[in-house]
Amino acid sequence: MMIPVTELAFHQRLGHVLGKARDDGFWPALAAFLRNSVSFDSWVAMLFRKGLSPLVLYEGDGDLLGDALFEEYVRGLYILDPFYLFAMGKFTPGLYRLDEVAPEHFRETEYYHRYFAHNVVADEVQFLTPMPGHGVLSLSLGAKKRFSEPEIGSLCLYAPWILPLLLIPAQMIEANEVGDVAPTIGLEEQLRRRADPALTDREGQTAMLLLAGHSTKAIAAHMGISPETVKVHRRNLYDKLGVSTQAGIFSLFLKSDR
């Protein structure tokens, strides 16, 4: 039986990626392979770590590491990243789309408008898989347009072999690169330092959920309190921080690390 040339080319490209698994060229080879099926404008491989800044393993298609906003992301904005928050909980390794993991009002947040819309623009998908003892591996693909259903279908088809493959180059990172690192000062802690009088635990939690894009109703369900109590917490934290909007809270964070 004749094998179509297109299939031969596919297997040749796949073989090239597998051949680079223990090579510095793995990440660009994988990105090039994926581009034959999916159109994306930016990509980055990271290791998400609880309580620590993400470790950037490889960034492609642009100088993300030289971008001031991406530096803000690594220093602390990551705590508002829907994918990071999702990865720090219980999940099944796989491919996830932004709409699957983001809170209801994520696209209305300052994080979305000031960071996400600038660096990712419209849509994002991530391959996520645990790296035992270190954190969660993320391969992020960002696009200026929404990924089509056939594109998502192709990525889902590739996921069963891509996910374990990601662990091979990641495990080659020197131990001192993924070992003990001084934790960054968290966003909630930075807000606490600026509040007068001090924020209560509930007010701090409310601030973080607001910044992530959760509605009053969702915050109430998450915290096990009534929507009216959430409104009281929100009013109190605004007063203590000297702001009147969620955007004001976000601006305080951007100023606090400079």
C-alpha positions in Angstrom: 0.0 0.0 0.0 1.3 3.4 -0.9 1.8 5.9 1.9 0.7 9.5 0.9 3.7 11.9 0.6 1.9 14.2 3.1 2.0 11.5 5.7 5.7 10.8 5.0 6.4 14.5 5.6 4.4 14.5 8.8 6.4 11.6 10.2 9.7 13.2 9.0 8.8 16.3 11.0 7.8 14.3 14.0 11.0 12.3 13.8 12.9 15.6 13.8 11.2 16.7 17.0 11.9 13.4 18.7 15.5 13.5 17.6 15.9 16.9 19.3 14.4 15.8 22.7 17.7 15.9 24.4 19.0 18.8 22.4 18.9 22.6 22.9 16.9 22.8 19.7 13.9 20.9 21.0 11.6 23.8 21.8 12.0 25.5 18.4 11.6 22.2 16.6 8.4 21.5 18.5 7.1 24.9 17.8 7.9 24.5 14.1 6.1 21.1 14.0 3.0 22.6 15.6 2.9 25.4 13.1 2.2 23.0 10.3 -1.2 22.4 11.9 -1.9 25.5 14.0 -1.4 29.2 13.4 0.0 31.1 16.5 1.8 34.3 17.0 3.8 33.8 20.2 4.9 30.8 22.3 6.8 30.3 25.5 7.7 27.2 27.6 7.7 27.7 31.4 7.8 25.9 34.7 5.0 27.1 37.0 6.1 26.9 40.7 4.0 27.4 43.7 5.0 30.5 45.6 7.9 31.2 43.2 8.2 33.1 39.9 7.8 31.0 36.8 11.0 29.7 35.3 11.2 30.5 31.6 12.6 27.5 29.8 12.4 29.0 26.3 10.7 31.9 24.7 10.1 32.2 21.0 8.8 34.6 18.3 9.9 37.9 19.9 12.0 39.1 22.8 9.5 38.4 25.5 12.2 38.4 28.1 13.2 41.9 27.1 9.6 43.1 27.3 8.8 45.3 30.3 5.4 43.8 30.8 6.7 40.2 30.6 9.2 41.2 33.2 6.3 42.4 35.3 4.6 39.0 34.7 7.6 37.0 35.9 8.0 39.3 38.9 4.5 39.0 40.1 1.6 39.4 37.6 1.7 35.6 37.1 -0.3 35.3 40.2 -3.3 36.6 38.2 -2.7 34.3 35.2 -5.7 32.0 34.8 -3.4 29.2 33.6 -1.1 29.6 36.6 -4.0 29.5 39.1 -5.5 26.5 37.3 -2.1 24.7 37.3 -1.6 25.2 41.0 -4.8 23.2 41.7 -5.8 19.7 40.9 -6.0 19.0 37.2 -5.6 16.3 34.6 -2.6 16.8 32.3 -3.7 17.9 28.9 -4.4 20.8 26.6 -6.4 23.7 28.0 -7.9 26.8 26.3 -8.2 30.2 28.0 -12.0 30.1 28.1 -11.8 26.8 30.0 -9.7 28.1 32.8 -10.4 31.9 33.1 -13.0 33.4 35.5 -16.2 34.8 34.1 -15.0 38.4 34.0 -11.4 37.8 33.1 -11.6 39.9 29.9 -12.8 42.9 31.9 -9.8 42.9 34.3 -6.9 45.3 34.2 -4.6 42.3 33.9 -6.3 41.3 30.7 -6.2 44.9 29.2 -2.7 45.9 30.4 -0.9 42.6 30.0 -2.8 39.8 28.3 -4.2 41.8 25.4 -0.7 43.3 24.8 1.3 40.1 24.8 -1.2 37.4 23.8 -3.9 39.6 22.1 -6.9 37.3 21.6 -6.6 33.6 22.5 -4.2 31.2 24.3 -3.9 27.5 24.8 -1.5 25.7 27.0 -0.2 22.1 27.3 0.0 21.5 31.1 1.7 18.6 32.8 3.2 18.1 36.3 6.9 17.9 36.7 7.1 16.0 40.0 9.1 17.7 42.6 9.4 21.0 40.7 6.1 22.3 39.5 4.0 22.2 36.4 5.3 22.4 32.9 3.5 24.8 30.5 3.9 25.2 26.8 1.8 28.3 25.9 0.7 29.2 22.4 -0.8 32.7 21.9 -2.7 34.0 18.9 -4.1 37.3 17.6 -7.2 35.5 16.6 -9.2 32.7 18.2 -8.0 29.2 17.5 -10.3 27.3 15.2 -12.0 24.1 16.1 -9.8 22.1 13.6 -6.7 23.7 15.2 -7.8 22.8 18.7 -8.7 19.3 17.4 -5.1 18.8 16.0 -3.6 20.0 19.3 -5.8 17.6 21.3 -4.7 14.8 18.9 -1.0 15.6 19.6 -1.4 16.0 23.4 -1.0 12.3 24.4 2.6 12.3 23.0 3.5 15.9 23.5 2.8 15.9 27.3 5.3 13.2 28.2 7.8 14.5 25.6 7.9 17.9 27.4 9.4 16.2 30.5 12.5 15.0 28.7 14.2 18.4 28.0 12.8 19.9 31.1 14.4 17.3 33.3 17.8 18.3 31.8 17.6 21.7 33.5 20.4 22.0 36.1 19.1 21.3 39.6 20.2 24.7 40.8 17.9 26.3 38.3 14.8 24.7 39.7 15.9 24.2 43.3 15.5 26.5 46.2 14.9 30.1 45.1 13.8 33.0 47.3 10.1 33.5 46.8 8.9 36.7 45.3 6.8 39.1 47.4 3.3 38.1 46.5 0.7 40.5 45.1 -1.5 40.1 48.2 1.4 40.8 50.5 2.3 44.0 48.5 -1.2 45.2 48.8 -1.2 44.5 52.6 1.9 46.7 52.9 0.1 49.6 51.3 -3.2 49.3 53.2 -4.0 51.6 56.1 -5.4 50.2 58.3 -4.3 46.6 57.6 -6.3 44.4 55.3 -8.1 41.5 57.0 -7.5 38.0 55.5 -11.0 38.1 53.9 -10.3 41.5 52.4 -7.0 40.3 51.0 -8.6 37.3 49.5 -11.4 39.4 48.0 -8.8 41.7 46.4 -7.1 38.7 44.7 -10.3 37.2 43.4 -11.5 40.6 42.1 -8.2 41.1 40.2 -8.4 37.6 38.7 -11.8 38.5 37.2 -14.3 36.8 39.5 -17.8 38.2 39.9 -19.3 39.1 43.3 -21.4 36.0 43.1 -18.4 33.8 42.2 -16.3 35.3 45.0 -19.2 34.7 47.5 -19.3 31.0 46.4 -15.6 30.6 46.6 -15.3 32.1 50.1 -18.6 30.6 51.4 -20.1 33.9 52.3 -23.0 36.0 50.9 -22.7 38.5 48.0 -23.6 41.3 50.4 -20.6 40.4 52.6 -18.4 40.4 49.6 -19.5 43.9 48.8 -18.6 45.0 52.4 -15.1 43.4 52.0 -14.7 45.2 48.7 -15.8 48.6 50.0 -13.4 48.2 53.0 -10.4 47.2 51.0 -11.0 50.1 48.6 -11.1 52.5 51.5 -7.9 51.0 53.1 -6.0 51.2 49.8 -7.3 54.6 48.8 -8.8 53.5 45.5 -12.3 53.2 44.1 -12.0 50.5 41.4 -10.4 47.2 40.6 -8.2 49.1 38.2 -6.9 51.2 41.1 -5.8 48.1 43.0 -4.0 46.8 39.9 -2.2 50.1 39.5 -0.9 50.0 43.1 0.7 46.6 42.4 2.4 47.9 39.2 3.9 50.8 41.3 4.8 48.8 44.3 7.8 46.9 42.7 9.6 49.9 41.3 
